[in-house]
Amino acid sequence: MHTGSPPARASLTVLALVAAVFALVIGGAGTAFAHAGLSGSDPADGAVLKAAPKQVTLTFTESVGFSEDSVRVLSPDNERVNPRPAQHADGKDNTGRVELSDDLPQGTYTVAWRVVSADGHPISGAFVFSVGKPSGTAAVVPTGSLDDTAVGRLYGFFRYTAYSGLALLVGAAAFVLVCWPTAGADRPVRRLLAAGWVTLALSTVVLLLLRGPYETGGQPASAFDLSQMGRTVTGRPGGALIVRLVLLAAAAVLLRRPAALQGARVRWAGAVLALGLAFTWAAAEHAAAGIQVPLAVPAAVLHLLAMGVWLGGLITLVVLLRSRGPGSPVVPASAVGRFSTLAFTAVAVLVGTGVYQSWRQVGSWEALSTTSFGRTLIVKIAAVVLVLWVASFSRRWTARLVHAAPPAAETLTVPVPEPAPEPAPEPVKVAQTVGGPASPVPTDPPGDVRPEPPGAGRPEPPGAGRPEPPGAETDGYRRSLRRTVAVEAALSAVVLAITTLLTGTQPSRAAGERISAAAAQQPQVKVVMVPFDMGTANHQGTVQITLAPGRVGENTVEAVVFTADGGLATVRELRLSLTQDELDIGPIDARLKDQKGYWAAYDLRLPMPGEWTMNVTVRTTEIDQVTVRETVRITSSSP
């Protein structure tokens, strides 16, 4: 089947590769995690208050941004009871507060929140508190991952598209400016530069439109809401997207004449534009939040540019090496050698900045295996090692090609010599006839050899006006290099996809800080030993009950039964209920379930701090059971 010219086939191959990686990204987009967390609230989750509060305060692990609907306090009848939007409180960027209506009736209230973390990713959650006593509630809050929505998936798709466009634009431009300046006049390179610019520009416009509904949880149709767009452009992520479009407009001026991409001034202008484009990512994502931000932002910029130079340059080299047919450019061995050096430098920068970013975002060796970010990072490291292994073969073929290439192969074209000057007219003899006029008679050269036309007899330079066909040896090296570079580019695109997934995953250090902030406020567990005695042999022992975290709100309960001599015991049934006698709350059934060796429940909600009575029923046979009691103090979860 006819598939078009070789450059077109190369472009289709690249597009197919990108489409395959898109599928990888979209397939795993549902596992994205939050980048900040709620570390405390007042009232606390599950608290039962004697009097209605005047306000609700939320504290997060890092600075967050609020919109009109960022915090909604809903009554038991699902009516909003905070008349004004949330504002930052106490001069802290990580604390928000909303005022409540007066004279709130008794019942359970739901606080639903959705904010934008410092790295530009939205996070959401909900908790409840009660006034007077708990009650049923008609409030409904969204559940599930934010990236499982239509807007979330679209935003993730075009975020990867933007990364791909940046890599293609920066890599192709670097190849022209550093490795082969005259390549800017070739059609395949012009197509790559245009494809990179268009991809990055269109994806940036779409991201700007989707930013509003992405932050607020709206529908795709709300992307064209002008008031929402106004709030988007005033925020840091929206402002970064606007700056990116301005820089792309400036880059379009240079790209109008790709053949003119030569000279020191053009190189400096291209470097400034590339730095600016990379900064629009670094200033609005992971590097902008957490520790060492002044060092993290430049490191992220260098990491992005090195990625673009390497991956985009590889794609450019693949397209040029696959270009065959009349008029197709032959990549000089010297250009391949220069790109090999450039790619090696880019990989060194990638490794250096990547190690720093990994340390900054992971924080510990343990987090590599216990957090989603750490496990994804391990996959990325493995993929990078595989790419470097393939790249070693590319460097080997490059070295052989440079060594074996003849001098004629080092240039793209061979100049055509100037035409020889016209020879002077041959002298003529004048024949005089008797009684007649003189008539010119041509004189033949000696040996009866007639003069040749101008330029005749001169051998035409090999490859005049066209590159000299490579020898069999260099041709074989080029084929091998073409194969290894194509594999290297494919694996590098996979690395780019994994990097995109990492940008949507909560850094391990942030996750650890969130857990530590919550753990620092309250004890982690409460352990209570409850002895029991049924009055007969082999029916005595102790029940060890562990409450985690042992405070107001949701708790995990685990119970283990021991015999009188300290061994593990098996019982027919174990029940646990809790009552709060002072407030006449309970009994609340823990609903313990047999876990084959211990009994557990993972959703016990305790609404009030104070001293609670634990009622433990142990049944060892069909007729033998006993109920024993013990007290435990439940603490408040408020900061």
Buried (B, 14 or more C-beta within 10 A) or exposed (E): EEEEBBBEBBBEBBEEBBEEBBEBBBEBBEBBBBBBBBBBBBBBBBBBBEEBBEEBBBBBBBBBBBBEBBBBBBBBEEEEBBEEBBEBBEEEEBBBBBBBBEEBEEBBBBBBBBBBBBBBBBBBBBBBBBBBBBEEBEBEBEEEBBBEBEBBBBBBBBBBBBBBBBBBBBBBBBBBBBBBBBBBBBBBBBBBBBBBBBBBBBBBBBBBBBBBBBBBBBEBEBBEBEEBBEBBBEBBBBBBBBBBBEBBEEBEEBBEEBBEBEEEEBBEBBBEBBBBBBBBBBBBBBBBBBEEBEEBBBBBBBBBBBBBBBBBBBBBBBBBBBBEEEEBBBBBBBBBBBBBEBBEEBBEBBBBBBEBBBEBBBBEEEBBEEBBBBBBBEBBBEBBEBBBEBBEBBBBBBBBBBEBBEEBBEBBBBEEEEEEEEEEEEEEEEEEEEEEEEEEEEEEEEEEEEEEEEEEEEEEEEBEEEBBEBBEEBEBBBEBBBBBBBBBBBBBBBBBBBBBBBBBBBBBBBBBBBEEBBEEBBEEEBEBEBEBEBEEEEBBBBBBBBBBBBBBBBBBBBBBBBBBEEEEBEBEEBBBBBBBEEEEBBEBEBBBEEEEEBBBBEEBEBBBBBEBBBBBBBBBEEEBBBEBEBEBEBBBBBB
